[in-house]
Amino acid sequence: MFFGLCCGLLTVGCSGDDKAKPLPDLRPAVEVTKAERAIIGEVMRRNLVAINQISQAAGQGDIRSVALLAQQASKAPGPGALDRQLREKLPAGWRELGKGVDEGFRQISQAAQMGGSPLLINQGMASVTQACVACHTSYRIEVGSK
């Protein structure tokens, strides 16, 4: 019965006559240049790669690599450190969330250096990704006319 109800609702919702309109993005826009957007994207990709490498090392029980990778990630410059003009454009909340990412990586490194408690490493990973999610939920990047 439940399956039939779900299929019926999906069929009605996908009838094809009504064109779905995208919901407006109400997050505040951070207006940047194309070059600044590239810097932001590179920092985000670098953090994502670090998260993946740390997860792989932790899954293999390579706690020494977890500590090293997390320490390197915690010290990597953020977008504002890479470009002073960009720093002036980034809202204070964005910068605070960036500090949260760095702090999460520090937590992971410290946990690994103290013996590699999977619980503490996981808490650090949760801290990093929570800061990422909060920032992506709070802001959107928009390339200006400059």
Secondary structure, DSSP 8 states (H G I E B T S, - for coil): -HHHHHHHHHHHHT-SSS--------S-EEEE-HHHHHHHHHHHHHHHHHHHHHHHHHHTT-HHHHHHHHHHHHHS--HHHH-HHHHHHS-HHHHHHHHHHHHHHHHHHHHHHTT--HHHHHHHHHHHHHHHHHHHHH-EEEE---
